[in-house]
Amino acid sequence: MEIGSVPVCFDECIQEVETGSGLTSDEKNCMRECYLKRVSSREDFGLLMTQMQVKSTMKAWKDTFT
């Protein structure tokens, strides 16, 4: 997921690529924010999937003992 985030963030944040000049501070900040948002959303999705799995497991256990 992180590797897939780089082209998306790059396309959103980088306006012009010049050799030797590097990125502006605005472009660097944009890349940082974009990347961290994407990683955060991946972690949130993982947490959601874990919660759904726990609910499903608990329901199965409940059905087993009733």
PDB file of N, CA, C and O in Angstrom:
ATOM      1  N   MET A   1       0.824  -1.201   0.000  1.00  0.00           N
ATOM      2  CA  MET A   1       0.000   0.000   0.000  1.00  0.00           C
ATOM      3  C   MET A   1       0.862   1.257   0.000  1.00  0.00           C
ATOM      4  O   MET A   1       0.564   2.222  -0.704  1.00  0.00           O
ATOM      5  N   GLU A   2       1.932   1.241   0.793  1.00  0.00           N
ATOM      6  CA  GLU A   2       2.777   2.431   0.855  1.00  0.00           C
ATOM      7  C   GLU A   2       3.417   2.722  -0.499  1.00  0.00           C
ATOM      8  O   GLU A   2       3.495   3.876  -0.920  1.00  0.00           O
ATOM      9  N   ILE A   3       3.872   1.671  -1.175  1.00  0.00           N
ATOM     10  CA  ILE A   3       4.503   1.870  -2.485  1.00  0.00           C
ATOM     11  C   ILE A   3       3.478   2.410  -3.474  1.00  0.00           C
ATOM     12  O   ILE A   3       3.797   3.260  -4.305  1.00  0.00           O
ATOM     13  N   GLY A   4       2.250   1.915  -3.385  1.00  0.00           N
ATOM     14  CA  GLY A   4       1.187   2.414  -4.248  1.00  0.00           C
ATOM     15  C   GLY A   4       0.801   3.847  -3.943  1.00  0.00           C
ATOM     16  O   GLY A   4       0.228   4.526  -4.795  1.00  0.00           O
ATOM     17  N   SER A   5       1.105   4.315  -2.747  1.00  0.00           N
ATOM     18  CA  SER A   5       0.764   5.679  -2.355  1.00  0.00           C
ATOM     19  C   SER A   5       1.677   6.709  -2.995  1.00  0.00           C
ATOM     20  O   SER A   5       1.274   7.851  -3.217  1.00  0.00           O
ATOM     21  N   VAL A   6       2.891   6.311  -3.287  1.00  0.00           N
ATOM     22  CA  VAL A   6       3.874   7.276  -3.778  1.00  0.00           C
ATOM     23  C   VAL A   6       3.429   7.924  -5.094  1.00  0.00           C
ATOM     24  O   VAL A   6       3.434   9.152  -5.174  1.00  0.00           O
ATOM     25  N   PRO A   7       3.045   7.165  -6.132  1.00  0.00           N
ATOM     26  CA  PRO A   7       2.634   7.832  -7.380  1.00  0.00           C
ATOM     27  C   PRO A   7       1.403   8.721  -7.210  1.00  0.00           C
ATOM     28  O   PRO A   7       1.333   9.791  -7.814  1.00  0.00           O
ATOM     29  N   VAL A   8       0.441   8.301  -6.405  1.00  0.00           N
ATOM     30  CA  VAL A   8      -0.758   9.105  -6.202  1.00  0.00           C
ATOM     31  C   VAL A   8      -0.384  10.417  -5.536  1.00  0.00           C
ATOM     32  O   VAL A   8      -0.801  11.487  -5.979  1.00  0.00           O
ATOM     33  N   CYS A   9       0.402  10.333  -4.473  1.00  0.00           N
ATOM     34  CA  CYS A   9       0.812  11.540  -3.758  1.00  0.00           C
ATOM     35  C   CYS A   9       1.687  12.419  -4.648  1.00  0.00           C
ATOM     36  O   CYS A   9       1.556  13.643  -4.643  1.00  0.00           O
ATOM     37  N   PHE A  10       2.564  11.799  -5.398  1.00  0.00           N
ATOM     38  CA  PHE A  10       3.452  12.562  -6.273  1.00  0.00           C
ATOM     39  C   PHE A  10       2.643  13.352  -7.281  1.00  0.00           C
ATOM     40  O   PHE A  10       2.897  14.537  -7.493  1.00  0.00           O
ATOM     41  N   ASP A  11       1.667  12.701  -7.906  1.00  0.00           N
ATOM     42  CA  ASP A  11       0.836  13.373  -8.911  1.00  0.00           C
ATOM     43  C   ASP A  11       0.015  14.509  -8.304  1.00  0.00           C
ATOM     44  O   ASP A  11      -0.218  15.526  -8.956  1.00  0.00           O
ATOM     45  N   GLU A  12      -0.424  14.335  -7.054  1.00  0.00           N
ATOM     46  CA  GLU A  12      -1.235  15.364  -6.406  1.00  0.00           C
ATOM     47  C   GLU A  12      -0.405  16.556  -5.947  1.00  0.00           C
ATOM     48  O   GLU A  12      -0.890  17.688  -5.958  1.00  0.00           O
ATOM     49  N   CYS A  13       0.839  16.315  -5.545  1.00  0.00           N
ATOM     50  CA  CYS A  13       1.610  17.340  -4.847  1.00  0.00           C
ATOM     51  C   CYS A  13       2.675  18.047  -5.691  1.00  0.00           C
ATOM     52  O   CYS A  13       2.919  19.238  -5.498  1.00  0.00           O
ATOM     53  N   ILE A  14       3.293  17.349  -6.599  1.00  0.00           N
ATOM     54  CA  ILE A  14       4.433  17.909  -7.319  1.00  0.00           C
ATOM     55  C   ILE A  14       3.941  18.620  -8.572  1.00  0.00           C
ATOM     56  O   ILE A  14       3.278  18.028  -9.424  1.00  0.00           O
ATOM     57  N   GLN A  15       4.278  19.890  -8.663  1.00  0.00           N
ATOM     58  CA  GLN A  15       3.823  20.697  -9.792  1.00  0.00           C
ATOM     59  C   GLN A  15       4.788  20.606 -10.973  1.00  0.00           C
ATOM     60  O   GLN A  15       4.363  20.402 -12.111  1.00  0.00           O
ATOM     61  N   GLU A  16       6.065  20.755 -10.707  1.00  0.00           N
ATOM     62  CA  GLU A  16       7.060  20.783 -11.779  1.00  0.00           C
ATOM     63  C   GLU A  16       8.354  20.167 -11.250  1.00  0.00           C
ATOM     64  O   GLU A  16       8.794  20.468 -10.140  1.00  0.00           O
ATOM     65  N   VAL A  17       8.947  19.311 -12.057  1.00  0.00           N
ATOM     66  CA  VAL A  17      10.195  18.667 -11.660  1.00  0.00           C
ATOM     67  C   VAL A  17      11.337  19.309 -12.438  1.00  0.00           C
ATOM     68  O   VAL A  17      11.384  19.261 -13.667  1.00  0.00           O
ATOM     69  N   GLU A  18      12.256  19.911 -11.685  1.00  0.00           N
ATOM     70  CA  GLU A  18      13.434  20.520 -12.294  1.00  0.00           C
ATOM     71  C   GLU A  18      14.665  19.867 -11.698  1.00  0.00           C
ATOM     72  O   GLU A  18      14.713  19.597 -10.498  1.00  0.00           O
ATOM     73  N   THR A  19      15.651  19.614 -12.529  1.00  0.00           N
ATOM     74  CA  THR A  19      16.867  18.998 -12.019  1.00  0.00           C
ATOM     75  C   THR A  19      17.647  19.997 -11.182  1.00  0.00           C
ATOM     76  O   THR A  19      17.844  21.145 -11.580  1.00  0.00           O
ATOM     77  N   GLY A  20      18.079  19.549 -10.035  1.00  0.00           N
ATOM     78  CA  GLY A  20      18.914  20.370  -9.178  1.00  0.00           C
ATOM     79  C   GLY A  20      18.186  21.259  -8.204  1.00  0.00           C
ATOM     80  O   GLY A  20      18.784  21.685  -7.215  1.00  0.00           O
ATOM     81  N   SER A  21      16.915  21.565  -8.435  1.00  0.00           N
ATOM     82  CA  SER A  21      16.234  22.505  -7.545  1.00  0.00           C
ATOM     83  C   SER A  21      15.572  21.810  -6.367  1.00  0.00           C
ATOM     84  O   SER A  21      15.385  22.436  -5.324  1.00  0.00           O
ATOM     85  N   GLY A  22      15.214  20.550  -6.494  1.00  0.00           N
ATOM     86  CA  GLY A  22      14.546  19.839  -5.409  1.00  0.00           C
ATOM     87  C   GLY A  22      13.095  20.248  -5.258  1.00  0.00           C
ATOM     88  O   GLY A  22      12.543  20.949  -6.106  1.00  0.00           O
ATOM     89  N   LEU A  23      12.485  19.804  -4.175  1.00  0.00           N
ATOM     90  CA  LEU A  23      11.087  20.116  -3.923  1.00  0.00           C
ATOM     91  C   LEU A  23      10.961  21.362  -3.056  1.00  0.00           C
ATOM     92  O   LEU A  23      11.823  21.649  -2.225  1.00  0.00           O
ATOM     93  N   THR A  24       9.885  22.087  -3.261  1.00  0.00           N
ATOM     94  CA  THR A  24       9.613  23.241  -2.404  1.00  0.00           C
ATOM     95  C   THR A  24       9.091  22.737  -1.060  1.00  0.00           C
ATOM     96  O   THR A  24       8.719  21.570  -0.936  1.00  0.00           O
ATOM     97  N   SER A  25       9.062  23.600  -0.071  1.00  0.00           N
ATOM     98  CA  SER A  25       8.560  23.192   1.244  1.00  0.00           C
ATOM     99  C   SER A  25       7.083  22.832   1.176  1.00  0.00           C
ATOM    100  O   SER A  25       6.637  21.929   1.883  1.00  0.00           O
ATOM    101  N   ASP A  26       6.313  23.526   0.334  1.00  0.00           N
ATOM    102  CA  ASP A  26       4.893  23.203   0.174  1.00  0.00           C
ATOM    103  C   ASP A  26       4.719  21.807  -0.432  1.00  0.00           C
ATOM    104  O   ASP A  26       3.850  21.044  -0.009  1.00  0.00           O
ATOM    105  N   GLU A  27       5.542  21.484  -1.413  1.00  0.00           N
ATOM    106  CA  GLU A  27       5.467  20.156  -2.035  1.00  0.00           C
ATOM    107  C   GLU A  27       5.867  19.070  -1.038  1.00  0.00           C
ATOM    108  O   GLU A  27       5.253  18.004  -1.000  1.00  0.00           O
ATOM    109  N   LYS A  28       6.879  19.333  -0.246  1.00  0.00           N
ATOM    110  CA  LYS A  28       7.302  18.358   0.773  1.00  0.00           C
ATOM    111  C   LYS A  28       6.202  18.134   1.794  1.00  0.00           C
ATOM    112  O   LYS A  28       5.911  16.994   2.157  1.00  0.00           O
ATOM    113  N   ASN A  29       5.591  19.211   2.259  1.00  0.00           N
ATOM    114  CA  ASN A  29       4.505  19.089   3.231  1.00  0.00           C
ATOM    115  C   ASN A  29       3.313  18.344   2.638  1.00  0.00           C
ATOM    116  O   ASN A  29       2.700  17.513   3.309  1.00  0.00           O
ATOM    117  N   CYS A  30       2.991  18.636   1.400  1.00  0.00           N
ATOM    118  CA  CYS A  30       1.888  17.960   0.726  1.00  0.00           C
ATOM    119  C   CYS A  30       2.171  16.458   0.621  1.00  0.00           C
ATOM    120  O   CYS A  30       1.291  15.644   0.900  1.00  0.00           O
ATOM    121  N   MET A  31       3.384  16.090   0.223  1.00  0.00           N
ATOM    122  CA  MET A  31       3.765  14.675   0.120  1.00  0.00           C
ATOM    123  C   MET A  31       3.648  13.996   1.475  1.00  0.00           C
ATOM    124  O   MET A  31       3.122  12.887   1.573  1.00  0.00           O
ATOM    125  N   ARG A  32       4.129  14.649   2.511  1.00  0.00           N
ATOM    126  CA  ARG A  32       4.082  14.078   3.865  1.00  0.00           C
ATOM    127  C   ARG A  32       2.638  13.852   4.305  1.00  0.00           C
ATOM    128  O   ARG A  32       2.294  12.772   4.784  1.00  0.00           O
ATOM    129  N   GLU A  33       1.796  14.869   4.144  1.00  0.00           N
ATOM    130  CA  GLU A  33       0.397  14.762   4.560  1.00  0.00           C
ATOM    131  C   GLU A  33      -0.346  13.705   3.748  1.00  0.00           C
ATOM    132  O   GLU A  33      -1.100  12.907   4.306  1.00  0.00           O
ATOM    133  N   CYS A  34      -0.138  13.697   2.452  1.00  0.00           N
ATOM    134  CA  CYS A  34      -0.810  12.733   1.581  1.00  0.00           C
ATOM    135  C   CYS A  34      -0.423  11.310   1.967  1.00  0.00           C
ATOM    136  O   CYS A  34      -1.286  10.443   2.105  1.00  0.00           O
ATOM    137  N   TYR A  35       0.868  11.072   2.140  1.00  0.00           N
ATOM    138  CA  TYR A  35       1.362   9.736   2.474  1.00  0.00           C
ATOM    139  C   TYR A  35       0.809   9.290   3.828  1.00  0.00           C
ATOM    140  O   TYR A  35       0.325   8.166   3.960  1.00  0.00           O
ATOM    141  N   LEU A  36       0.879  10.172   4.837  1.00  0.00           N
ATOM    142  CA  LEU A  36       0.410   9.804   6.173  1.00  0.00           C
ATOM    143  C   LEU A  36      -1.092   9.555   6.199  1.00  0.00           C
ATOM    144  O   LEU A  36      -1.554   8.673   6.923  1.00  0.00           O
ATOM    145  N   LYS A  37      -1.862  10.314   5.425  1.00  0.00           N
ATOM    146  CA  LYS A  37      -3.303  10.082   5.352  1.00  0.00           C
ATOM    147  C   LYS A  37      -3.595   8.715   4.759  1.00  0.00           C
ATOM    148  O   LYS A  37      -4.487   8.010   5.231  1.00  0.00           O
ATOM    149  N   ARG A  38      -2.852   8.334   3.728  1.00  0.00           N
ATOM    150  CA  ARG A  38      -3.076   7.044   3.084  1.00  0.00           C
ATOM    151  C   ARG A  38      -2.702   5.892   4.007  1.00  0.00           C
ATOM    152  O   ARG A  38      -3.407   4.884   4.057  1.00  0.00           O
ATOM    153  N   VAL A  39      -1.596   6.033   4.739  1.00  0.00           N
ATOM    154  CA  VAL A  39      -1.190   4.989   5.676  1.00  0.00           C
ATOM    155  C   VAL A  39      -2.192   4.893   6.814  1.00  0.00           C
ATOM    156  O   VAL A  39      -2.538   3.797   7.254  1.00  0.00           O
ATOM    157  N   SER A  40      -2.662   6.054   7.296  1.00  0.00           N
ATOM    158  CA  SER A  40      -3.645   6.083   8.378  1.00  0.00           C
ATOM    159  C   SER A  40      -4.941   5.407   7.949  1.00  0.00           C
ATOM    160  O   SER A  40      -5.530   4.656   8.726  1.00  0.00           O
ATOM    161  N   SER A  41      -5.391   5.660   6.733  1.00  0.00           N
ATOM    162  CA  SER A  41      -6.630   5.052   6.271  1.00  0.00           C
ATOM    163  C   SER A  41      -6.470   3.541   6.121  1.00  0.00           C
ATOM    164  O   SER A  41      -7.427   2.795   6.330  1.00  0.00           O
ATOM    165  N   ARG A  42      -5.276   3.086   5.764  1.00  0.00           N
ATOM    166  CA  ARG A  42      -5.018   1.645   5.682  1.00  0.00           C
ATOM    167  C   ARG A  42      -5.117   1.025   7.062  1.00  0.00           C
ATOM    168  O   ARG A  42      -5.709  -0.043   7.219  1.00  0.00           O
ATOM    169  N   GLU A  43      -4.541   1.684   8.074  1.00  0.00           N
ATOM    170  CA  GLU A  43      -4.594   1.169   9.439  1.00  0.00           C
ATOM    171  C   GLU A  43      -6.028   1.183   9.969  1.00  0.00           C
ATOM    172  O   GLU A  43      -6.435   0.257  10.671  1.00  0.00           O
ATOM    173  N   ASP A  44      -6.790   2.216   9.643  1.00  0.00           N
ATOM    174  CA  ASP A  44      -8.195   2.280  10.062  1.00  0.00           C
ATOM    175  C   ASP A  44      -8.988   1.137   9.443  1.00  0.00           C
ATOM    176  O   ASP A  44      -9.829   0.535  10.111  1.00  0.00           O
ATOM    177  N   PHE A  45      -8.731   0.835   8.180  1.00  0.00           N
ATOM    178  CA  PHE A  45      -9.419  -0.260   7.509  1.00  0.00           C
ATOM    179  C   PHE A  45      -9.050  -1.590   8.160  1.00  0.00           C
ATOM    180  O   PHE A  45      -9.914  -2.444   8.359  1.00  0.00           O
ATOM    181  N   GLY A  46      -7.779  -1.767   8.489  1.00  0.00           N
ATOM    182  CA  GLY A  46      -7.339  -2.989   9.168  1.00  0.00           C
ATOM    183  C   GLY A  46      -8.025  -3.156  10.516  1.00  0.00           C
ATOM    184  O   GLY A  46      -8.417  -4.263  10.885  1.00  0.00           O
ATOM    185  N   LEU A  47      -8.168  -2.063  11.248  1.00  0.00           N
ATOM    186  CA  LEU A  47      -8.849  -2.103  12.535  1.00  0.00           C
ATOM    187  C   LEU A  47     -10.321  -2.469  12.353  1.00  0.00           C
ATOM    188  O   LEU A  47     -10.862  -3.259  13.127  1.00  0.00           O
ATOM    189  N   LEU A  48     -10.964  -1.908  11.348  1.00  0.00           N
ATOM    190  CA  LEU A  48     -12.362  -2.231  11.060  1.00  0.00           C
ATOM    191  C   LEU A  48     -12.517  -3.713  10.750  1.00  0.00           C
ATOM    192  O   LEU A  48     -13.440  -4.354  11.254  1.00  0.00           O
ATOM    193  N   MET A  49     -11.627  -4.269   9.927  1.00  0.00           N
ATOM    194  CA  MET A  49     -11.701  -5.689   9.587  1.00  0.00           C
ATOM    195  C   MET A  49     -11.498  -6.565  10.826  1.00  0.00           C
ATOM    196  O   MET A  49     -12.161  -7.591  10.980  1.00  0.00           O
ATOM    197  N   THR A  50     -10.589  -6.161  11.702  1.00  0.00           N
ATOM    198  CA  THR A  50     -10.353  -6.912  12.937  1.00  0.00           C
ATOM    199  C   THR A  50     -11.598  -6.891  13.819  1.00  0.00           C
ATOM    200  O   THR A  50     -11.983  -7.918  14.376  1.00  0.00           O
ATOM    201  N   GLN A  51     -12.225  -5.728  13.946  1.00  0.00           N
ATOM    202  CA  GLN A  51     -13.448  -5.622  14.753  1.00  0.00           C
ATOM    203  C   GLN A  51     -14.569  -6.482  14.184  1.00  0.00           C
ATOM    204  O   GLN A  51     -15.298  -7.128  14.937  1.00  0.00           O
ATOM    205  N   MET A  52     -14.712  -6.496  12.869  1.00  0.00           N
ATOM    206  CA  MET A  52     -15.748  -7.310  12.244  1.00  0.00           C
ATOM    207  C   MET A  52     -15.483  -8.794  12.479  1.00  0.00           C
ATOM    208  O   MET A  52     -16.414  -9.563  12.718  1.00  0.00           O
ATOM    209  N   GLN A  53     -14.223  -9.192  12.413  1.00  0.00           N
ATOM    210  CA  GLN A  53     -13.875 -10.590  12.638  1.00  0.00           C
ATOM    211  C   GLN A  53     -14.153 -10.993  14.091  1.00  0.00           C
ATOM    212  O   GLN A  53     -14.648 -12.090  14.348  1.00  0.00           O
ATOM    213  N   VAL A  54     -13.836 -10.110  15.031  1.00  0.00           N
ATOM    214  CA  VAL A  54     -14.098 -10.399  16.444  1.00  0.00           C
ATOM    215  C   VAL A  54     -15.602 -10.533  16.687  1.00  0.00           C
ATOM    216  O   VAL A  54     -16.035 -11.446  17.389  1.00  0.00           O
ATOM    217  N   LYS A  55     -16.387  -9.643  16.120  1.00  0.00           N
ATOM    218  CA  LYS A  55     -17.846  -9.730  16.286  1.00  0.00           C
ATOM    219  C   LYS A  55     -18.374 -11.046  15.731  1.00  0.00           C
ATOM    220  O   LYS A  55     -19.211 -11.699  16.353  1.00  0.00           O
ATOM    221  N   SER A  56     -17.883 -11.427  14.568  1.00  0.00           N
ATOM    222  CA  SER A  56     -18.319 -12.670  13.949  1.00  0.00           C
ATOM    223  C   SER A  56     -17.937 -13.873  14.815  1.00  0.00           C
ATOM    224  O   SER A  56     -18.737 -14.791  14.993  1.00  0.00           O
ATOM    225  N   THR A  57     -16.732 -13.865  15.343  1.00  0.00           N
ATOM    226  CA  THR A  57     -16.266 -14.959  16.191  1.00  0.00           C
ATOM    227  C   THR A  57     -17.082 -15.033  17.471  1.00  0.00           C
ATOM    228  O   THR A  57     -17.472 -16.124  17.889  1.00  0.00           O
ATOM    229  N   MET A  58     -17.350 -13.891  18.103  1.00  0.00           N
ATOM    230  CA  MET A  58     -18.121 -13.869  19.332  1.00  0.00           C
ATOM    231  C   MET A  58     -19.557 -14.354  19.089  1.00  0.00           C
ATOM    232  O   MET A  58     -20.128 -15.046  19.932  1.00  0.00           O
ATOM    233  N   LYS A  59     -20.128 -13.995  17.956  1.00  0.00           N
ATOM    234  CA  LYS A  59     -21.481 -14.442  17.631  1.00  0.00           C
ATOM    235  C   LYS A  59     -21.494 -15.968  17.444  1.00  0.00           C
ATOM    236  O   LYS A  59     -22.410 -16.650  17.903  1.00  0.00           O
ATOM    237  N   ALA A  60     -20.473 -16.485  16.769  1.00  0.00           N
ATOM    238  CA  ALA A  60     -20.388 -17.936  16.570  1.00  0.00           C
ATOM    239  C   ALA A  60     -20.253 -18.652  17.903  1.00  0.00           C
ATOM    240  O   ALA A  60     -20.860 -19.704  18.103  1.00  0.00           O
ATOM    241  N   TRP A  61     -19.476 -18.102  18.806  1.00  0.00           N
ATOM    242  CA  TRP A  61     -19.317 -18.716  20.135  1.00  0.00           C
ATOM    243  C   TRP A  61     -20.641 -18.678  20.901  1.00  0.00           C
ATOM    244  O   TRP A  61     -21.021 -19.649  21.555  1.00  0.00           O
ATOM    245  N   LYS A  62     -21.327 -17.554  20.808  1.00  0.00           N
ATOM    246  CA  LYS A  62     -22.607 -17.404  21.489  1.00  0.00           C
ATOM    247  C   LYS A  62     -23.609 -18.437  20.976  1.00  0.00           C
ATOM    248  O   LYS A  62     -24.335 -19.050  21.759  1.00  0.00           O
ATOM    249  N   ASP A  63     -23.641 -18.624  19.666  1.00  0.00           N
ATOM    250  CA  ASP A  63     -24.552 -19.596  19.066  1.00  0.00           C
ATOM    251  C   ASP A  63     -24.178 -21.014  19.481  1.00  0.00           C
ATOM    252  O   ASP A  63     -25.056 -21.872  19.574  1.00  0.00           O
ATOM    253  N   THR A  64     -22.926 -21.278  19.728  1.00  0.00           N
ATOM    254  CA  THR A  64     -22.466 -22.612  20.109  1.00  0.00           C
ATOM    255  C   THR A  64     -22.959 -22.975  21.512  1.00  0.00           C
ATOM    256  O   THR A  64     -23.304 -24.128  21.770  1.00  0.00           O
ATOM    257  N   PHE A  65     -22.992 -21.999  22.410  1.00  0.00           N
ATOM    258  CA  PHE A  65     -23.348 -22.280  23.800  1.00  0.00           C
ATOM    259  C   PHE A  65     -24.825 -22.077  24.126  1.00  0.00           C
ATOM    260  O   PHE A  65     -25.234 -22.291  25.267  1.00  0.00           O
ATOM    261  N   THR A  66     -25.625 -21.672  23.156  1.00  0.00           N
ATOM    262  CA  THR A  66     -27.056 -21.487  23.457  1.00  0.00           C
ATOM    263  C   THR A  66     -27.889 -22.593  22.920  1.00  0.00           C
ATOM    264  O   THR A  66     -29.108 -22.586  23.088  1.00  0.00           O
TER     265      THR A  66
END
